[in-house]
Amino acid sequence: MEFHRGRLIDHVHLRVADVAASKRFYRAVLRNKCTPGSCSSPH
């Protein structure tokens, strides 16, 4: 794997046991971190 300084990570894949609980958790966390136009809408 190569290291590229200044590159953007735009996708992360996570495996979880409880998809519904994970969606609730990440939506709650990202709700407070995103500003209009800076985050994609939740799937």
C-alpha positions in Angstrom: 0.0 0.0 0.0 1.4 3.4 -1.0 1.1 6.5 1.2 -0.1 9.6 -0.6 0.1 12.9 1.4 -2.9 15.1 1.0 -5.3 12.5 -0.4 -8.9 12.4 0.7 -10.5 9.2 2.1 -14.0 9.2 0.6 -15.2 5.6 1.4 -14.8 3.4 4.4 -16.2 -0.1 4.7 -17.2 -1.4 8.2 -18.6 -4.8 9.0 -21.1 -4.8 11.9 -23.3 -7.4 13.6 -26.3 -5.1 14.0 -26.8 -2.8 10.9 -29.8 -0.9 12.4 -27.9 -0.1 15.6 -24.9 1.0 13.7 -26.9 3.3 11.4 -28.5 4.9 14.5 -25.1 5.4 16.1 -23.3 6.9 13.1 -26.3 9.1 12.2 -26.3 10.5 15.8 -22.6 11.1 15.7 -22.5 12.7 12.2 -25.6 14.8 12.9 -23.4 16.9 15.2 -20.3 17.0 13.0 -21.8 17.9 9.5 -22.7 21.3 8.3 -25.0 21.9 5.3 -23.0 21.0 2.2 -20.2 19.3 3.9 -21.6 15.7 4.3 -23.6 13.4 2.2 -27.2 12.6 3.2 -27.5 9.3 5.2 -28.4 6.2 3.1 
